[in-house]
Amino acid sequence: MTTALKETVGRYGIWSVGLRSEDPDRRGELAEAAAELEELGYGAVWLGGNTSAAHAAPLIEATSRLTVGTSIQSIWQHEADATAAAFAELESAHPGRFVLGLGVSHARLAEQYRRPYSALVSYLDDLDAAGMPADRRVLAALGPKSLKLTRDRSAGAIPYLVTPEHTAHAREALGEGPLLAPELAVVPETDPARARALAREFLETYLPLPNYTNNFLRHGFTEDDLKDGGSDRLVDALFAWGDDTAIRAKMDAFFEAGADHIALQVVNEEPRDALPRKAWRDLAALLK
């Protein structure tokens, strides 16, 4: 089934906060955008923020083959029994179209955050007991223990804010079977100062979060790289920016490191919950 999941999501997806909107006035806009992404050749949409099957359902209903995944659903805010039931309902209506992406979130965002690894193991146990198939869930794994758990208890990993070097490490930890689908932030800007400024503005949300900064430190960055919004070295490792050739080269670096799929997130001057449809079209021209 892992091989089937790789084939279903394809090599390219879009990661978006905007596509998870709960505003009923935007439902038509979201459906239209999802249908266009399918036509552009993207195999999957990954819904950013704390998302669930309820956010995925309208996009699945608006398309015919697009896979929709949560990236991520927080284990602290959704009970396992309810999660398994929601999966079963969506699977019955649209077989094979939904992937449950799970993660432990962050201490700053979850008041009940305690012993996250043990809590995730317990959550997976509860999903198993409720009949949720392991080969239809993926984990937002970064560190060694989480990657091993991913290998043993899920269909693959959806690491966020990582480098090709982390991808190579994750591939080694997972082995060849599981899906490895890192997120890649793309800044469609050729001016270095402007591109890095947009990247640093984006990073403001993440540099205070130890789950990410500890991962950077594990993979060769230093405390100095984390200062002042992130060093050029950190920014250039994490983001694809520049002209089409440079952006394509960064995509290729992830594939060469062992990624099966990359979830492309556009970072520009628009609000995080915008739908950067022109940028999605431009990126689609780079897919191969």
QUINOR-V64051 format. One record per helix or strand of 2 or more residues. SS is the DSSP state (A for helix, B for strand). FROM is the first residue (numbers start at 1). TO is the last residue. Records with the same first field share a line. If there is no record, write none. Layout:
SS->FROM-TO / FROM-TO
//
This chain:
A->2-9 / 18-20 / 24-40 / 53-61 / 80-93 / 116-129 / 134-136 / 144-153 / 164-174 / 192-203 / 210-218 / 223-226 / 232-238 / 244-257 / 277-284
B->12-16 / 44-48 / 67-71 / 73-74 / 98-103 / 137-139 / 156-157 / 179-187 / 239-241 / 261-266
//
